[in-house]
């Protein structure tokens, strides 16, 4: 069931009709975390944004290969070409192996994403596992005459690339001449021909822990090189969607385009998608700024800025209530409102168990399914979709209060819409239902134990009464050689 899907393309700055490179298939690459610390709300936003994209594309019939990388080497401090590797620095401070740090925080990231209902990608490559591919990419760029070696390091020649292609700055809107005139010289950057040139391979200093042999030096890959190499390996030279946070547009994604264009004559993908930032008091949330709240702190309420703990589904709903290209400013008030909104939708969903149908309907529910598709087809507009779900929740509550009537077909249609859009595509989970399930299991086991004791004492009247009373409530008790079990009809 293909839909006419519009996607805002950062490269062209307009919404475009989505047409995959290969019919029926979608290749999507999203920049994943640099694993040197616990995931925070800023990490949750791209993960949830592109999880919904992944879910929706799959739902409408595409076979999606979703690649999201783990950066475990080469991402230097302050996103520059100088300074210490972020993971190596953490390893030095904690007296650990760098891969020990990377593995620990990768595991923590996965646990947090699982709690948030984020599906695992099809492939999750690690930068350190693709050094050979990155060296090959650097050599290809050098063979094209668009990179140069300097003291064992290799840099991309931005000025020469711009003279030949006039492509640099197209994604970010930056003008090279202005960049050259405003970029200050940093210590150690005298190796470069121009300040705008970026590292493809860095020669490792004696104290640098993470290092590999290459034709130019013992060193490590540049941050930008990694995603270009891994994207090409798993999705080919031209794929459909490249995603990430808006903070990656420059220099990371701009440099990716330059690298791929140098080798192939075009950028890596057809559509560039970027989610906006999570802010605190108007400032981007991030590890480098020290103003972040980890996801575990949200889940436990242990951060000083939090007035309470917030469940993973509250965090997910909070993020989905805003369009992915809009900013989201953190506040306790906004999270409490998201918690209440999420609860209202789930409480409405619970009405499907008890709502009594009428023979006739006083409302028209026929247009809601298409409205939900229309919202997602308009650049994944989750807040509009959620507003439609709230409208349907009002219908259910009105029918419960006998202010309106719904037929069984109406109820079935609304339940189907909730199942598809709230749970399958938005990825929400009914956390209370899971907790209630544990409670029900415990209570039922206690009741079955009482019945079992009655049978041992040959109190058949009590045993039968418990069985029959449960049956009247829709609970079927089944006696077997290993004891009694139950099933809720």
N, C-alpha and C positions, 0 to 999 in steps of 0.2 A: 504494500500500500504506500507507494511513493507520494510525497507531498511536495507542493511548490514551496521550498524552503528558501528564505532569504537570510543571508549571513552578512554582517558588516565586516568588510575587508579593510583592515587598517592600512594596507598598501594603497588602495584606491580612495579611501575615506568615503565609502558609500556602501549601501546594502546591495548585494548582488545575488542573483538567482544561483542556488547551489547546483552545480553540475559536476559530478565526480570525474576525475581523470579517466578512470576505468569503470564502465557501466556496472552498477550493482555493488561496487567495492569502494571503501573509503580508507585511505591511509591518513592517520592523524598522529602527529608528534607534539608532545607537550613537555616543556622544560620542567623537570622535577627538582627536588630539594638538594641543596648542598648540605651533607649530613655531618654537621659538627656541633649540633645542639638540638634541643627538643623543638618539635614543631609548634608553631603558634598560629594565631588566628589568620595572619597573613598567608601562611601556607595552606590553610584550610580553603581559602577562597578559590584559587585556581584549581585545586583538586576537586572541589564540589562543582565548580563551573563546568569543567570539561568532563566530569562524571555525568552530568546531565546531557551534555552534547553526545557523549558516547552512548548513553542509554537511549536517547531519542533517535539517533541515527540507526541504531540496532532495531528499535521498535518499528520504524517505518520501512524496514526491510533490507537495509544495507548490511553487508558483511564488513565489519569494521576491524581493522588492525590498528590498535591503539598502543603507541609506544611512548612511555614516560621514563625518562632517564634518572639515574642516581649520579650526582656529581660527587665523586670521592677523591678527586685530585685536580689541581690546576686552577682552582678558583682562589685567586689571591685577595689579600685584604683590600677593602675599599673598591673592589671590582677593577683594579688597575693592573698594569703589567709589572708592578713592583711590589715589594713587601712579601710577607710570609704567606704560605698556603694556609687557608683557614683550618683545614683538618690537621695539617702537620703542626700548626701552632697549638691546637687543642691537645694533640698527642704529647707534645713537648711539655706543656704545662702539667699534664696529668701523668706523665711518665708511662705512656702507653704506646703501643704500635699504632700508626695511623689507621691501618685497616681494622684495628680493634675499636677505635673511635667510630669509624665509618659504619661498621657492622652494628655496634650498639645503638647508634642513633637511627640507622635504617630500620632496625627492629622496632624502635620506639615510634618512628614515623608510621610504619605499617599498622601498629596497634591503634594509633590515634585515627588513622584513616578508616580502619575497619569499624571503629566505634562510630564514626561519622557516616557510615553507610556508603563509603566510596568504594566502588568496584576496583579490583586489581586490573592494571592494564594488560593487554595481550602480551607485551614484551616489556621488561624493565631492565635495560642494559646499564651497566656500570662503566663510567669513563675509564677506570683503571683496567678494565677488561678489553679495551679496544685501542690500545696504544699502537698496534701495528696499522690499523686502519687510519689512525690519525697521522702517523708518519707518512703513509702513502699519500694522504690528502695534501700534506705540506709539500711533498716532493712534486705533486702534480701542479700546485700553484707556482712553485719555483720554475718548473719546466715551461710554464706560460709566461715567465718573465715578470710576474707580478708580486714576487717576494724576494727578499735578499737575506743573506746570512751576515751577521755582525757579532763577532766575538763568541761564536758558538750558538747564539740565539738566531731565530729566523723571524722576520717581521713582514707583515703584509704591506705592500707599497700602495697606500691609499691614494696618493697624488697621481701616480701612474695609472692606477685603476680608473680614477675619475677622468683622466685625459682620454682614456680609451673607450669608456662606456658611458660616462655622465650619469651613473646609477647611484653613486654613494650619497646617502642622505635622503633617498627617496622615501624610505619607510618612516623615518623619524622627522623628516621635514627640515633637517639641519643642513646648513650650507657649509661646504668644506672650507672655503676661504675665511668665513667667520670663525669656524672652529680653530683654524690655524692661528688666527690673530688673537683669540681669547684664551687658548689653552696654555697654561703655565708649564714651564719646564719642571719636571719632577726629577729628584735625585736618581741617578742610574739610567736615565733615559737618553743619555748622549749617544747610545748605540743606534738610535733611530735616525732615519733620514728626516722625518717630520714627526712632530708631536702626535699627530693623528694616527700614525701607523700603529698597528696592534700586533701582539705576539702570537705567532703560530706555534712556536717551540721555544722554550726557555732553557738556557744552560743552567744547570743546578749549581748553586754555590756550595762550598764544602760542607756547610751545616745543614743543607737542605736534605730532608730525610727521604722523600719520595722521588725516585729517579730511575730512568730507563736509558739504555743505549740507543743512539740514533746516528744517522750519517753526519750530523753536525756537532753533536756533543752528548755527554751524559746529561740528561735533563728530563723535562716533563712537558706535556702538551699545554698549549694555551687554552683558556676556558672556552673561547668561541669555537675552536677547532673541534671540540668534543661532540657537540650537538650536530654539526654538519656531517661528521664522519658516521655517527650512529644513525642519524636520520636516513642517510643514503644507503647504509648497509641493510636496514630493515624495511625501508619504504621505497627505495629506488631514487633516481635522480630528480624526479618531479612527483610530488604527492599532493594530497588535497588540502589538509589543514595543518598549520603550525600554530600552536597556542602557547600562552604563558601570561605572566603578569605584565602590566603596562610598564613597569620599571625595567623590563628587559628589552624594550624597543631599541634603546640606545644605551650602551654600545653593542649589547650581545646579539640581538637579532639583525641589526644593521650589518654587523660584521659577518654573520652567517650568510646573508644575502651576497655580500661581496665575495666571500670565499667560493660559494657555489657558482656564482656568475663567472668568476675567474676561470673555473674548470669547465663548466658546461654551457656558458653563455646565457644562463637564466638563473633565477633564484630557486630555492628548494621546493617551493609550494605554490599552490594556486590562491589559497585564502589564508591571510594572517588574522588571527583572533587574539585579542588581549583583554583580560579582565582588569578592572580598575582596582585601586588600593583599598585596604582597610586602614582607617586613620584613627588616631587618638588625639583629640583636641586639634584636629585639622592637620596633624603631622603623620606621615606614613609610619605604620607599624613595622618594625624590623629589628633584627638582632644587632645590626651594626649601630643602630641608634639607641639601643638599650631601653626602648619603651614598649617592649612586647609583653604579652601575657601568653604563657604556654597553654596548649590545649588541656593538658592535665590540670593546670591551675583553674581553668574554666570548669572542668568536670568536678573538681573537689571544692571549688570556692576559696582556695587558699591564698589568692593574690590580694594585696592590700586594697586594690582598686575595685574589687568585687564585693558586693553586698550579700551574695549567696552563691551556691553552686548552680551550674547550668548543665543540663543533660546534653549529650551529643546531638540529639534531634532538635533541641532548642537552638544550638549553634548552627546546624544545617538550615533550619527554617529561617533564622535571622539573616543568613547570607542569601538565601533564595528569594527573600522578600524584596530585594533590590535587584534591578537589572544588572547583569554582570559588567556592563560598561560604565555604570555609575559608581561613585564613591560610597562607601559605607563607613559611617563614623561610630566608633564604639561608645556605648554608654550603658549603664545598668538599666536605665529606663527602657531603652530600645530592646534589650535582651528580655526583660520582664514582659514587654508587650509581645515579643515573638513567642515567648513561652505560653502566654495566654492564647494567642492566635492559633498556635499549633494544637493546643489542648481543645480549642473549640472545634477544629476540623475533625480531630480524632473522636471527640464525643459525638459529633454528628454521625460519623461512620458507625459507631456502636449502635445507633438507632436502627440500622438495617436488621439487627437480630430480633428486634421487638416490634417494629412498626407494622401495624395492621393495614393491609391494603383495602381500598374501597373499590366498588364496582365501576365508578366513574372518577374522572380526574377533573380537578378545578384549575389546574395549572398546565402549562405546556413545557415539557422538558426536552423536546426534540432537538433544540438548537445548541444545547450545551456542549455536546461532544465536539462539534465542529468549531465552536468558539475556543475550546481548549487547544485544538490543533492549530487554529489560526494564531493564537498567542505564541506558541512555540515556533511556528513557521515564520514569525516576524522576529528573527534574530534571537530566538530562545528567550522570549519575554516571560520569564517566570513570575514576576509580580502580577501581570495581567492574568496569567493562568490561575494563580492563587486567588485572585479576586473572583474569578468564576467559580472556584471551589467554595468560597465563602457564600456566594449567592445560592449554590446548591444546598449548602448546609442550612441556610435560612428556610429553604423549602422543606427540608426534612424536619426541622424543629416546628415549623408551622403545621405540618401534618401530624406531628406528635401531639401538639396542643389542640388538635381538632379545628384549627382555623382554616385548613384547606384539606383537600383529599388527593391521594395518589393511588393509581392502580398498581397491581403487581408488576406489570410491564414497566411502569414509570420507576418503581423502586429498583427493579433489576437493571434498568438503564443507568440510573444514578449510581448504583453500587459499582457497575462496570466502569463508569467514568472515574470514580474514586480509585478503584483498584489499578487502573491503567496510569492515571496522571499523578495521583498523590503518592502511590507506593512504587509502581514500576519505573516511572520516568523521573519524578522528583526525588525518588529514593528515600522517602520518609519511612520510618518504622514506628509501630505502636509500642513504645517502651512500657507503658502501663499494662498493656495486654500481656507482655512477657512476664512482668512482675506478678500479675494476677494469675497467670498460668501456673507459676510456682506455688502460689497460695492454694489454688484449686487442687493441684496435685497432692499437696500436703493434707488438705481437708479430706479429700476423697480417700486417701490411704488410711486416715484415721477412721472414717466411716466403714471402710471395708474390713479393717481390723476388728471393729466392734461387731460387725456381722459375722466374721469368721469365728470370734469367741462365742457368739450366740449359737452357731452351728455345732461347735465343739460341745457346748452344754445342752445340745438338742432342744434349744429354744427356737423351734421352727417358726413360731408366730412372729418373733422379732426379726428373724432372718428374712422371712418373706415380706414383712412390712417395709424393711429398709430397701429391699430390691424393688418392690412395687412403687414405693414413694419416689425413689430415684428415677424409675421408669416414667412416672408421670411428669417429671421435670425434664425428660429427654435424655436421661443418662441410662445407658444399657449396661447392666452388670453381667459379665460372662464368667461362669465358673469353669476352671480348668484344673488339671492335675497338679499344677504348680501354684494354685490359689486363684483368687478372683481378680479380674481386670475390669476396666470400665471404658466406655466409649461414649462421647457426647454426640448425639445425633443433631 
